[in-house]
Amino acid sequence: MKQFKTKGLQQLVALNITELRKKKNILQKDLALLVGIKQKDLSMIENGYVDLQLSTLEKIAVVLKVPAEFFLLPIQSNEAISCDFANKAKLLDTIDKDKLGFVVNLLDIFIDNRVQQS
């Protein structure tokens, strides 16, 4: 099993980025180029060695054509990439109650950013 420096939400996001990138057959170097970061930095993100900035997560989401909140929920190995947000929101019950407040706050920030961009 893959070893991570961090645990919890950061590890979940890292795993989801990696899995989605691979499902879409995008090389790490290509995703990094499209996002505007170095391949080494994306590797560090995918391996859980650095804290991912929300702005970088949003850029990754745009390139991979998913909402940023996609990365906050566990991806089931047989789950379709096009799964709608309502179904993913149901998975919030699987998140530790200690971390749920953080996830909700992160979603609020994401939504506020989207509203300000409109």
C-alpha positions in Angstrom: 0.0 0.0 0.0 1.1 3.5 -0.8 2.8 5.3 2.1 1.8 8.9 2.9 3.4 11.5 5.0 0.0 12.8 6.1 -3.3 11.2 6.9 -7.0 12.1 6.7 -8.4 14.6 4.3 -5.1 15.5 2.6 -4.4 11.9 1.9 -7.9 11.4 0.5 -7.5 14.4 -1.8 -4.1 13.1 -2.9 -5.5 9.7 -3.7 -8.5 11.1 -5.6 -6.3 13.4 -7.7 -4.0 10.4 -8.6 -6.9 8.0 -9.3 -8.8 10.5 -11.5 -5.7 11.5 -13.4 -5.0 7.9 -14.2 -8.6 7.1 -15.1 -8.4 10.0 -17.6 -5.1 8.7 -18.9 -3.3 11.9 -18.2 0.4 11.8 -17.4 1.6 13.6 -14.2 3.8 15.9 -16.2 0.9 16.8 -18.5 -1.4 17.6 -15.7 1.3 19.7 -13.9 1.8 21.7 -17.1 -1.9 22.3 -17.6 -2.3 23.4 -13.9 0.8 25.6 -14.1 3.0 23.8 -11.5 6.1 21.7 -11.7 5.8 17.9 -12.2 7.8 17.5 -9.0 5.3 19.6 -7.1 2.4 17.5 -8.4 4.2 14.4 -7.4 4.6 15.7 -3.9 0.9 16.6 -3.8 -0.1 13.1 -5.0 2.1 11.5 -2.4 0.8 13.6 0.4 4.0 15.4 1.2 2.8 19.0 0.8 -0.3 20.9 1.8 -2.4 21.5 -1.3 -3.6 25.1 -1.7 -7.3 25.5 -2.5 -6.4 27.6 -5.6 -4.3 24.7 -6.9 -7.1 22.2 -6.2 -9.5 24.3 -8.1 -7.1 24.4 -11.1 -6.7 20.7 -11.0 -10.5 20.3 -10.9 -10.9 22.6 -13.9 -8.4 20.6 -15.9 -9.9 17.3 -14.9 -13.4 18.6 -15.5 -14.9 17.9 -12.1 -16.0 20.1 -9.3 -13.3 20.7 -6.7 -15.5 19.0 -4.0 -15.1 15.8 -6.0 -11.7 15.3 -4.4 -13.1 15.6 -0.8 -15.1 12.3 -1.0 -14.0 8.8 -1.3 -13.9 7.5 -4.9 -15.2 4.0 -5.1 -13.2 1.9 -7.6 -16.3 1.1 -9.6 -17.8 4.6 -9.3 -18.5 6.5 -12.5 -16.5 9.7 -12.9 -19.6 11.4 -13.9 -21.3 10.7 -10.6 -23.4 13.8 -9.7 -22.7 15.9 -6.6 -25.9 14.9 -4.9 -24.7 11.2 -4.8 -21.3 12.3 -3.6 -22.8 14.5 -0.9 -24.4 11.3 0.6 -20.9 10.0 1.2 -20.4 12.8 3.7 -21.8 10.3 6.2 -18.6 8.3 5.8 -16.3 11.1 6.9 -15.2 11.1 10.6 -17.4 13.5 12.5 -14.3 15.3 13.7 -13.3 16.1 10.1 -16.8 16.9 8.8 -16.7 20.5 10.1 -13.5 21.1 8.1 -15.0 19.6 5.0 -18.1 21.8 5.3 -15.9 24.9 5.9 -13.9 24.0 2.8 -17.0 23.7 0.7 -18.2 27.0 2.0 -15.0 28.6 0.9 -15.2 27.0 -2.5 -18.8 28.1 -2.9 -18.0 31.7 -1.8 -15.2 31.8 -4.3 -17.5 30.7 -7.1 -20.1 33.3 -6.1 -17.5 36.0 -6.1 -16.3 34.9 -9.6 -19.9 35.2 -11.0 
